[in-house]
Amino acid sequence: MVAIVRKHPRVFLAVALGVLLAIPFVFGIGTSAKAAQNAPQAVPVGVARAEPHDVQLWSQFSGRLNAVDYAEIRPEVSGRITDIRFKDGQIVKAGQILLVIDPRPYEAALAKAKADLASARANAALAKTELERGNGLIKANAIARSMYDQRVNAHQVAIANVAVAEAALHQAAVDVDHAYVKAPISGRISRPEMTLGNLVTTAPNAPLLASIVSNDGIYADFEVDEQTYLNTVHARAETAADEQQLPVEMTVQGVEDHVYKGTVYSFDNKIDTGSGTIRARAKFDNADGSLVPGMFIAVRLGAGDHRNAITVPERAVVADLNKKFVYVVGKGDKAEVREVKLGATVGGERIVLSGLKTGDQVIVDGVQHIALGAPVSVQSKLAAR
């Protein structure tokens, strides 16, 4: 080797120079590869463009369902139940015969009342004839004045007896009608509370025979706190007609996925000083009879107006102690943090009171994988609300 170097010094110098020049190039490639390997990768995210839009504000309350009409059926005549003409839970019409209380005593009383009226009318006719005859005799001075006065009095008494007989006949007819117990309203009837053969009376503690709830809609009764009433109702509804235009939505406990839509029916005339609430009532259609009085419900009362506001999905909001913030796509496609002040929830989204402006690209999907200043890659865009 020494011999070779000695004979070819130029060759040795050329090889050495080549090695020295290659060292920075080799090390440079390694450094660049390492830097590229350590550079942060862009996180794929889904965004939604912040745009103001109309939103309906709601306030939620709990309440109970009540029938529009409710009637307890009790006997209006005494007697033994001889017939029941309805089935448990049946839909009945107003005027339909439901039960029969033995009508025979009342039919007999009706017949007697008719006979008494006929007798009273006959007596009245005779008294009238005697009075007319007395009128001629008194003019001819052929009858004493006292006898004439007696005929006048007899005629008046006969007329009064006719009126009494007519009243008795009317009462007897009413009793016969009451023996056939009829539905006072249309709706769904309960089961019979008294069975065949039972003796019922019309005393103050008369037994309950059955009850009927109407099926012409149903009321949702709930209580609205004073502040909500002032801000939502009183400030935007000047008359009862305006109040009835306020939208109401209702869900039944256990069936929250089905929403019933109705309108306000009325508000009470005062605020309860003890609870600080005012009674409210909404009315809902119940054509299929699926809503039953007594059900526990959740009621959402609309504010009556629509606000132009920016909203963001709940999943885009990050909480840090008592602060709320969202990520947006900033300059250079890097994640930026915006602290936001949030308002009410509307359809699964939160109203943004401050912190965002129109056009901001709010990161909605992939929030859990990003950090401040991290590069992001927009993969999908949610439709603007």
Order of alpha helices (4+ residues) and beta strands (2+ residues): alpha-alpha-beta-beta-beta-beta-beta-beta-alpha-alpha-beta-beta-beta-beta-beta-alpha-beta-beta-beta-beta-beta-beta-beta-beta-beta-beta
